[in-house]
């Protein structure tokens, strides 16, 4: 049972959420791994903003997501920063690079779960998730029957995600383990 958690994080919020999901999945006995979306401009933001700089080294220490990481997963979990209701340009470029997987139908039948953040609004996150769910549907992925996690208020998280996120990810991990144990 393998869960590959692929995220693009600028401020550190999605890194914290992805890390919490990984921790809960691991406790549930799922082989969970974190991968980051390549962001060539992250160093510029880290030099200018303390919130970005706080998690910069942690994010850069993770391997970069490649198509092979989609293929090796039983469930693909995508962490999406929303920019005006769309996935970030870096996430969109990653997804655009999966055309060969679409043509070969290589991901068909794998499970999918999205989570998102937005500095604008809750609806902004929902719209970005909907865009990525369209990609997942076209790829033949099966959406996990679980509500997507969205950071509610657009404010920065503390250095450790709160109890609400821990409870959510614990329940999510149980749902993921249940679905994957049927494979």
N, C-alpha and C positions, 0 to 999 in steps of 0.2 A: 504494500500500500504506500504509494508515493504521492506527496503533495508538493508541487513546485509553486512557490509564492514569488511572483514577479511583480515588482513595483517600481514606480518612478516617484522619488521623493525629493522635494526641493527644501522645504522648511524643516523636515524631520518628522512631521506628523505621520505620513504613510510608512516611514521606516519603523516608527514606534508601533503602529497598528500591525504591520506585517510581522514584526518581532513577537508581539503578543499572540498573534495567530499561530506562529511557528511554535512558540513555547507550549501553548495549549494542545496543539496537534501532537507534539512530541510526547507530552504527558499521557495522551490517549493512545500512544503506541503507533502513531503514524510517522513514517519517514518523511519529515518536512524539511524543505530546504529553501533558503532565501536567495534571490537573484535580483540584481538591480538593472534598470534600464540605463543605458549609457547616456550621459548628459555632458556634452562637451563644454557647457557654460557653467556648470555647478561651481567650479573654482572661483569664477567671477562673483557669484552671489555670496559664496562663503567669505570672501574677502571684504564684502560690503555689509553683510547682515549677520549679527550674532546668532540669531535663531538658526540660520543655515549652518553656520560654522560649528555649532554645538554638536551636530551629528555628522559632519562632513567626513571625517576620517572613518567612522563606523560604516557609513554608506559606501565609501570608496573601497573598503576592505572586502566587500562582497563581490562575488563573480558577476560578470555581465551576462545578462540573459541572451541566449541564442535560440534559434529554432529547435536545436537538439533538446533544450530544456523543456520545451513543450511536448516533444515526442516521448521523453522519459517519464512523464507524469501520468498518474491515474486521474488526478484532479489538478487543473490549472487554476490558480487563484491570482487575479490581477488587481493590484492596487493602483488606482487611477487618480491623479490630481486633475480636478476639473478646471478648465479655463473657458469661461463663457459657455458652459453647457457641453463642452466637447472635451475629450481626453487631451492631455498635454501634447504638444507637437512631438516630443520625444517618444511618448507612448504610441502615438499614431504612426510614427515612422517604424517603430518595432512591429506593430500589427501589419502595416503595409508590406513589410518584409516577409510575410508568411504566405504570399501568393502561391508559392510552390507547394506548400502544405495543403492549401485549398484545392489546387488542381489534382493532387494525388489522393485527397481525402484522408490523409494520414492521421488526422486528429479525431476523426469521426468516432463517436461512442465514448470519448473521454468526458469526464465531468468538468464543470466550470463554475467558478464563484468569483464575483466582483466585489470590491470595496472601494470607497472613494472619500475624498476630502474636497472642500471648496472654501475659499476665503470670501465667497460672495453669498451663497445661500444653500439651503438644503436642496431646493429644486435644481440648482446648478449641478450638484452631485448626482441627482437622479437622472438628469439629462445625459451626463457623461456615461453613467452606467448603462443607460439605454443604448447609447451608441456602441459601446463595447459588447453588449449583449447581442446586437445585430451582427457584429463580427463573429461572435461565438456560434450563433445560429447558422450562419453561412458556412462555418467550418465543420458543422455537424456535431458540435459539443452539446452535452446534456447539462442544462442548468441545474445546479443543486437547488432543491426545493427548500430554500432558507432565505430569509430576507437579507438583502445586502447591507453591510455595515457602512454607515456614512457618519463622518465626524460632524456633529450637529451644528455647532455655532460658528465655525470658521476661526475660532480662536486657537492660539497655540496650546498644545497639550503641555502638561508638566513633563519633567524629564522621565517620569514613569507613568504609563497609562493608568487611568483610574480604575476603581473597582467595577464600574459599569462595563468598561471594555473587557476586563478580566472575566466577568460573568458571561458576557456575550460570547467571547472566544472559547470559553469552556463548553458552552452549549453547542456552538458551531463545531467544535472538535468532535463532540459525541455524534452529531449528525453526519459529519464526514466519515468518521470511523464506521458507523453503521452502514452507510452507502458503499464504502469501499470494501467492507468485509464480505459483501455479496458478490464481488467480482470473481 
